[in-house]
Amino acid sequence: MVERKLIIVEDDDKFAVTLKRSFERRGYEVAHVGGLEAALEVLEDFSPRYAVVDLKLVGESGLACVRALAERDPDMVIVVLTGFASIATAVEAIKLGACHYLAKPSNTDDIEAAFHKREGDIDAAIAGKATSIKNLEWERIHQTLVETDFNISETARRLGMHRRTLARKLEKRRVV
């Protein structure tokens, strides 16, 4: 049986603790760190078979972490999680050594399934329609909110919209 050791590289402590507990209930030995340097320190004494890496870490890219983990152990199964999915970062994550790239919200079932599905699927469904303008707008608003630490005035300024307009949009669709 394959060793069930996992490292989670995630700077959102609440999400990471939830994910850690869920994997521990499934029999994994789990280490959680907030960034690349901490991950490299933990790997001195801990040899995980699996890794879950957040794409957007505070002050650094999760892609650097993916590269470092894959260089350290080319057989490590690495899954990238992100709330800011894009084709460009998905391609780079795979090139750097990740086996899967999942958009948040993803749960333990999704991640564990990705660990065990390393081959591509030629029957994967192709989206029937493009992303709507409303969804693109919402993703941009949410990304800017995160960048400004949820400062409404600064977000509105960066987006070039009136603060009240932004507030109305936020009332219609809650921030996750």
Sequence and secondary structure as in RCSB ss.txt:
>XXXX:A:sequence
MVERKLIIVEDDDKFAVTLKRSFERRGYEVAHVGGLEAALEVLEDFSPRYAVVDLKLVGESGLACVRALAERDPD
MVIVVLTGFASIATAVEAIKLGACHYLAKPSNTDDIEAAFHKREGDIDAAIAGKATSIKNLEWERIHQTLVETDF
NISETARRLGMHRRTLARKLEKRRVV
>XXXX:A:secstr
    EEEEE S HHHHHHHHHHHHHTT EEEEESSHHHHHHHTTT   SEEEEESEETTEEHHHHHHHHHHH TT
 EEEEEESS  HHHHHHHHHHT SEEEESS  HHHHHHHHT  S  TT    SS   HHHHHHHHHHHHHHHTTT
 HHHHHHHHTS HHHHHHHHHHS   
